[in-house]
Amino acid sequence: MAAQLTFKSIKAVVPLLDRVLVHRVKAETKTATGIFLPTSATSSPLPEATVLAVGPGAPDKEGKVIPTNVKPGDRVLLPGWGGNSIKVGDEEYHLFKDSEILAKIQE
């Protein structure tokens, strides 16, 4: 189970090594035709998120730092499990390892 941490400001969180701070995209509560969806239909988290901050990267076996594959502002696909959740006010953010991110969304 992921740890639940609380901070006053998300700017207080600076990822280390190959960690990536993301904010999951919220599920739509209303369809395009104006029908409101029940919370049971929108309770599971979407796998899409926006990258807010990244660490400098993790060292390899020789000590060379390998940078992360994503940068702030990127949209990414996340697994349905993993990461550590961070609560700031009513908003929830997550920290993932760079290697846990499934894909980068490019449009």
PAMI-608307 format. One line per field, with one value per residue: x, y, z of N, C-alpha, C, O, CB in turn; residue in three letters; residue number from 1; chain. Coordinates in pm, whole numbers, plus 50000, padded with zeros to 5 digits. Glycine has a CB too. Example, Ala and Ser with C-alpha at 12.3 -4.5 7.8 and 13.67 -1.06 7.14 Angstrom:
REM residues 2
n_u = c(51319	51285)
n_v = c(49431	49775)
n_w = c(50780	50708)
ca_u = c(51230	51367)
ca_v = c(49550	49894)
ca_w = c(50780	50714)
c_u = c(51320	51290)
c_v = c(49670	50003)
c_w = c(50780	50787)
o_u = c(51424	51341)
o_v = c(49668	50114)
o_w = c(50846	50804)
cb_u = c(51131	51408)
cb_v = c(49553	49940)
cb_w = c(50905	50572)
type = c(ALA	SER)
seq = c(1	2)
mol = c(A	A)
END
This chain:
REM residues 107
n_u = c(50085	50051	50222	50069	50117	50124	50142	50196	50236	50279	50514	50701	50789	51049	51159	51390	51680	51574	51304	50965	50731	50388	50060	49755	49519	49192	48891	48618	48316	48089	47922	47972	47724	47597	47516	47535	47778	47774	47955	48057	48115	48328	48527	48767	49112	49239	49475	49631	49851	49997	50327	50488	50730	51072	51336	51702	51805	51923	52218	52423	52588	52853	52857	52778	52537	52216	51983	51631	51354	51143	51002	50905	50567	50516	50282	50185	50147	50043	50098	49836	49891	50123	50367	50383	50147	50075	49932	49803	49636	49322	49399	49553	49866	50127	50426	50644	50882	51103	51129	50890	50695	50481	50448	50505	50286	50232	50121)
n_v = c(49882	50224	50503	50771	51101	51439	51777	52135	52287	52203	52276	52233	51980	51813	51602	51328	51159	50928	50989	51087	51342	51349	51453	51310	51289	51401	51212	51255	51398	51447	51376	51441	51506	51610	51449	51355	51159	50884	50862	50608	50522	50675	50636	50485	50549	50734	50630	50831	51113	51431	51546	51706	51762	51652	51434	51455	51224	50880	50716	50493	50168	50241	50490	50704	50949	50878	51049	51130	51010	51176	51510	51811	51898	51708	51463	51155	50792	50591	50306	50101	50059	50115	50376	50662	50833	51180	51427	51748	51993	51957	51824	51546	51403	51210	51018	50856	50610	50669	50450	50316	50445	50409	50508	50793	51050	51174	51432)
n_w = c(50000	49920	50064	50245	50235	50357	50256	50268	50038	49697	49580	49769	49737	49600	49365	49400	49262	49023	49036	48962	48975	48951	48838	48835	48566	48601	48608	48385	48493	48366	48065	47710	47614	47830	48040	48375	48538	48768	49083	49120	48867	48798	48980	48965	48911	48632	48387	48285	48324	48419	48410	48673	48806	48794	48903	48900	48789	48800	48921	48721	48718	48691	48800	48647	48583	48475	48298	48354	48152	48098	48112	48294	48229	48035	47914	48043	48054	48318	48536	48682	48945	49218	49293	49515	49702	49747	49937	49893	50026	49893	49670	49503	49444	49281	49325	49114	49004	48735	48564	48605	48465	48194	47927	47711	47614	47300	47096)
ca_u = c(50000	50131	50219	49990	50187	50055	50228	50122	50251	50343	50649	50790	50830	51150	51196	51531	51722	51492	51163	50886	50610	50281	49922	49667	49407	49066	48788	48506	48195	47975	47948	47964	47582	47547	47471	47628	47814	47781	48092	48102	48166	48448	48612	48900	49198	49279	49620	49700	49893	50086	50449	50508	50873	51152	51467	51812	51837	51987	52349	52434	52689	52981	52842	52731	52395	52128	51870	51497	51304	51034	51031	50782	50475	50484	50169	50235	50059	50091	50036	49725	49944	50254	50379	50348	50057	50105	49811	49825	49499	49230	49458	49639	49975	50196	50568	50677	51015	51101	51112	50753	50608	50461	50466	50487	50181	50272	50014)
ca_v = c(50000	50346	50593	50893	51212	51566	51895	52261	52333	52102	52326	52182	51845	51809	51461	51290	51052	50911	51000	51179	51388	51363	51482	51232	51356	51366	51154	51343	51369	51477	51337	51551	51542	51673	51351	51342	51022	50857	50849	50469	50507	50757	50622	50430	50655	50722	50605	50947	51213	51536	51552	51836	51781	51530	51434	51467	51093	50784	50672	50353	50092	50313	50618	50805	50978	50858	51140	51074	51012	51273	51644	51876	51933	51591	51378	51018	50684	50530	50177	50111	50033	50173	50517	50710	50948	51298	51509	51890	52043	51855	51764	51431	51388	51081	51005	50729	50597	50690	50320	50268	50516	50319	50573	50937	51078	51281	51469)
ca_w = c(50000	49908	50180	50228	50296	50341	50252	50253	49900	49612	49550	49873	49699	49495	49346	49401	49172	48903	49072	48880	49042	48852	48881	48749	48501	48668	48523	48355	48571	48280	47927	47613	47595	47952	48140	48488	48569	48912	49132	49104	48730	48782	49099	48937	48856	48493	48377	48229	48421	48374	48488	48737	48838	48782	48966	48804	48731	48890	48872	48680	48792	48684	48867	48552	48605	48361	48320	48338	48015	48085	48166	48338	48123	47954	47952	48048	48096	48442	48569	48776	49080	49245	49324	49650	49691	49827	49945	49916	50033	49843	49551	49525	49349	49297	49290	49050	48947	48589	48498	48622	48370	48081	47797	47699	47515	47208	47001)
c_u = c(50089	50115	50138	50059	50110	50153	50142	50126	50323	50484	50749	50845	50924	51194	51347	51554	51633	51343	51095	50759	50504	50148	49831	49556	49279	48968	48675	48385	48070	48013	47935	47820	47519	47497	47577	47651	47818	47926	48144	48160	48296	48547	48751	48986	49232	49430	49698	49733	49981	50207	50467	50655	50944	51283	51576	51847	51909	52122	52345	52547	52825	52974	52797	52581	52318	52005	51736	51451	51193	51077	50899	50698	50436	50358	50215	50123	50122	50030	49922	49767	50073	50250	50343	50261	50095	49981	49851	49687	49404	49285	49550	49740	50042	50342	50589	50824	51001	51073	50970	50656	50604	50491	50452	50383	50226	50158	50063)
c_v = c(50124	50433	50717	51005	51341	51681	52019	52311	52225	52146	52280	52044	51853	51664	51440	51175	51045	50915	51108	51212	51415	51399	51409	51319	51308	51311	51254	51301	51396	51439	51459	51596	51598	51579	51341	51196	51000	50839	50708	50446	50583	50738	50567	50537	50629	50701	50723	51049	51316	51540	51694	51865	51647	51546	51439	51336	51007	50742	50525	50286	50162	50451	50731	50823	50964	50947	51071	51092	51115	51406	51707	51922	51817	51523	51235	50920	50615	50392	50199	50092	50113	50322	50547	50832	51056	51386	51653	51955	51932	51780	51648	51421	51254	51093	50865	50729	50615	50559	50264	50334	50434	50383	50724	50960	51195	51306	51575)
c_w = c(50000	50032	50148	50306	50269	50350	50235	50110	49819	49573	49654	49838	49579	49478	49345	49302	49050	48933	48987	48956	48937	48919	48783	48690	48569	48565	48503	48438	48489	48137	47836	47591	47721	48059	48249	48519	48719	48955	49119	48965	48710	48897	49069	48871	48710	48487	48323	48337	48353	48467	48541	48763	48825	48857	48859	48734	48832	48833	48827	48758	48793	48751	48776	48572	48474	48383	48299	48193	47991	48145	48211	48219	48033	48006	47940	48084	48215	48460	48669	48920	49097	49273	49469	49635	49790	49822	49975	49911	49993	49722	49589	49411	49375	49256	49235	49014	48796	48516	48512	48525	48240	47946	47810	47589	47431	47111	46908)
o_u = c(50190	50010	50138	50060	50039	50238	50027	50030	50418	50567	50870	50939	50885	51258	51422	51461	51616	51264	51157	50686	50526	50128	49829	49506	49260	48962	48641	48355	47958	48124	47893	47795	47401	47440	47695	47557	47861	48011	48265	48245	48368	48642	48845	48937	49252	49503	49821	49656	50033	50191	50463	50701	50883	51333	51546	51911	51951	52138	52274	52597	52903	53076	52778	52506	52350	51930	51728	51503	51154	51176	50792	50749	50336	50330	50277	50018	50241	49923	49914	49684	50126	50144	50280	50296	50142	49930	49923	49629	49405	49225	49617	49702	50018	50376	50557	50884	50899	51002	50934	50546	50707	50553	50394	50389	50253	50105	49988)
o_v = c(50128	50436	50763	51003	51350	51685	52009	52372	52164	52062	52287	51996	51894	51609	51524	51104	51144	50851	51207	51122	51493	51376	51441	51410	51189	51357	51329	51183	51371	51467	51566	51710	51632	51623	51319	51117	51090	50804	50688	50359	50556	50815	50599	50609	50514	50749	50717	51069	51294	51538	51790	51978	51541	51657	51428	51338	51055	50732	50444	50344	50145	50520	50844	50725	51029	50923	50966	51177	51139	51413	51662	51977	51823	51524	51196	50959	50583	50363	50304	50108	50170	50384	50466	50925	51029	51416	51678	51970	51825	51684	51650	51429	51191	51168	50766	50834	50579	50559	50172	50283	50395	50321	50775	50897	51303	51213	51619)
o_w = c(50070	50095	50034	50429	50169	50439	50192	50064	49869	49537	49630	49902	49470	49567	49296	49265	48979	48864	48947	48999	48844	49038	48664	48756	48590	48451	48595	48450	48535	48092	47879	47553	47721	48158	48220	48527	48792	48873	49107	48947	48614	48910	49142	48783	48670	48574	48316	48430	48243	48589	48465	48745	48842	48874	48740	48629	48938	48712	48886	48855	48887	48760	48823	48578	48374	48477	48235	48121	47877	48218	48171	48121	47963	48126	47841	48137	48214	48406	48732	49010	49001	49276	49536	49562	49901	49714	50072	49803	50053	49676	49693	49294	49478	49165	49300	48996	48738	48416	48438	48504	48185	47860	47906	47483	47484	47051	46821)
cb_u = c(49904	50091	50362	49842	50333	49945	50331	50179	50327	50259	50649	50717	50706	51273	51137	51576	51723	51527	51148	50852	50638	50266	49892	49607	49405	49006	48734	48473	48192	47935	47851	48026	47504	47440	47443	47574	47949	47698	48100	47986	48063	48410	48544	48890	49325	49237	49645	49614	49969	50013	50572	50431	50892	51180	51484	51934	51923	51897	52457	52459	52705	53024	52971	52764	52376	52088	51880	51397	51253	50905	51103	50815	50533	50601	50042	50349	50033	50058	50142	49621	49968	50345	50292	50476	49912	50233	49713	49924	49480	49098	49536	49555	50077	50126	50661	50589	51081	51234	51211	50707	50660	50321	50365	50625	50044	50403	49888)
cb_v = c(50000	50424	50632	50874	51222	51581	51884	52367	52468	52077	52478	52176	51756	51903	51409	51250	50918	50780	51032	51116	51515	51234	51640	51114	51328	51488	51023	51341	51451	51628	51226	51508	51421	51765	51212	51417	50986	50732	50893	50371	50556	50904	50533	50304	50667	50846	50486	51012	51147	51675	51508	51842	51839	51496	51310	51518	51109	50661	50690	50343	49953	50330	50655	50764	51121	50706	51260	51142	50876	51222	51734	51996	52041	51492	51406	51008	50584	50619	50078	50010	49880	50148	50598	50742	50904	51375	51454	51954	52166	51918	51869	51300	51506	50971	51032	50705	50458	50751	50221	50292	50663	50268	50518	51011	51107	51246	51517)
cb_w = c(50122	49781	50223	50277	50242	50448	50138	50348	49893	49485	49542	50007	49665	49528	49215	49543	49245	48834	49222	48740	49129	48772	48885	48827	48346	48741	48583	48204	48699	48289	47882	47480	47550	47917	48075	48612	48507	48948	49277	49130	48631	48771	49199	48847	48938	48411	48289	48120	48539	48370	48402	48866	48982	48633	49055	48874	48605	48914	48981	48527	48733	48538	48929	48404	48665	48344	48226	48435	47978	48154	48059	48428	48039	47954	47861	48150	47979	48562	48628	48741	49104	49130	49232	49735	49714	49775	50052	49810	49942	49807	49471	49538	49361	49215	49415	48924	48984	48542	48553	48763	48342	48082	47695	47665	47584	47132	47074)
type = c(MET	ALA	ALA	GLN	LEU	THR	PHE	LYS	SER	ILE	LYS	ALA	VAL	VAL	PRO	LEU	LEU	ASP	ARG	VAL	LEU	VAL	HIS	ARG	VAL	LYS	ALA	GLU	THR	LYS	THR	ALA	THR	GLY	ILE	PHE	LEU	PRO	THR	SER	ALA	THR	SER	SER	PRO	LEU	PRO	GLU	ALA	THR	VAL	LEU	ALA	VAL	GLY	PRO	GLY	ALA	PRO	ASP	LYS	GLU	GLY	LYS	VAL	ILE	PRO	THR	ASN	VAL	LYS	PRO	GLY	ASP	ARG	VAL	LEU	LEU	PRO	GLY	TRP	GLY	GLY	ASN	SER	ILE	LYS	VAL	GLY	ASP	GLU	GLU	TYR	HIS	LEU	PHE	LYS	ASP	SER	GLU	ILE	LEU	ALA	LYS	ILE	GLN	GLU)
seq = c(1	2	3	4	5	6	7	8	9	10	11	12	13	14	15	16	17	18	19	20	21	22	23	24	25	26	27	28	29	30	31	32	33	34	35	36	37	38	39	40	41	42	43	44	45	46	47	48	49	50	51	52	53	54	55	56	57	58	59	60	61	62	63	64	65	66	67	68	69	70	71	72	73	74	75	76	77	78	79	80	81	82	83	84	85	86	87	88	89	90	91	92	93	94	95	96	97	98	99	100	101	102	103	104	105	106	107)
mol = c(A	A	A	A	A	A	A	A	A	A	A	A	A	A	A	A	A	A	A	A	A	A	A	A	A	A	A	A	A	A	A	A	A	A	A	A	A	A	A	A	A	A	A	A	A	A	A	A	A	A	A	A	A	A	A	A	A	A	A	A	A	A	A	A	A	A	A	A	A	A	A	A	A	A	A	A	A	A	A	A	A	A	A	A	A	A	A	A	A	A	A	A	A	A	A	A	A	A	A	A	A	A	A	A	A	A	A)
END
